[in-house]
């Protein structure tokens, strides 16, 4: 009987060890994959430091030409990711040289970074938060034309949040995919909660100074205000259920 129990315990020990070993191997594979995964996401200061460190980098701004003209990082080449021949355009670049890529807020540059990796560029660096993050840090930009005056100012913002009714603010941009996806839901909720909650959409391209002052990056950003104070803030795409939850918090 004792020998039978011993054999069972030994068998269980071997099985546990095998599972642990397999798990360790999987963890090691995952860690290696993470360490070797393509583009490096850099903060604004890290991106600037990398620009200073690299002698032969290629800086690629993947925004539209209209956006590019309002302000770009010195030395940047504008290749619009929305162009139908974007893949063909980047094939003309030197794959042996590092690529520094950015957009407005980070979404398009993440897609572009994947394209650079697929095309065989070995060193790709992506600016987290895009040029919004860059300018929020007061880092230098160049322009080809004077920036247009903001249509929405800090004074406009203060009036909105000072109103007696609760406020839900959506910081968006016309070129932002998740922002466009949320628009019909926000319009629906705006109509449904009229008179109870003021739902306002602020185009960050028309409120650049305010966006900088409020440190708005990685749009869309949703903020909830009550009695003149911000009580909640979230970023990224929000479902109707999540937006309703924020509104419910405002109505409590």
Secondary structure as UniProt FT lines:
FT   HELIX           2..36
FT   STRAND          40..42
FT   HELIX           44..53
FT   STRAND          58..61
FT   HELIX           65..69
FT   TURN            74..75
FT   STRAND          77..78
FT   TURN            81..82
FT   TURN            84..85
FT   HELIX           86..90
FT   TURN            91..92
FT   TURN            95..96
FT   STRAND          99..102
FT   HELIX           107..118
FT   TURN            119..120
FT   STRAND          124..127
FT   TURN            128..129
FT   HELIX           130..136
FT   TURN            137..138
FT   HELIX           154..162
FT   STRAND          166..172
FT   TURN            174..175
FT   HELIX           177..192
FT   TURN            193..196
FT   STRAND          197..203
FT   HELIX           204..206
FT   HELIX           208..213
FT   TURN            214..215
FT   STRAND          221..226
FT   TURN            227..228
FT   STRAND          229..235
FT   HELIX           240..251
//
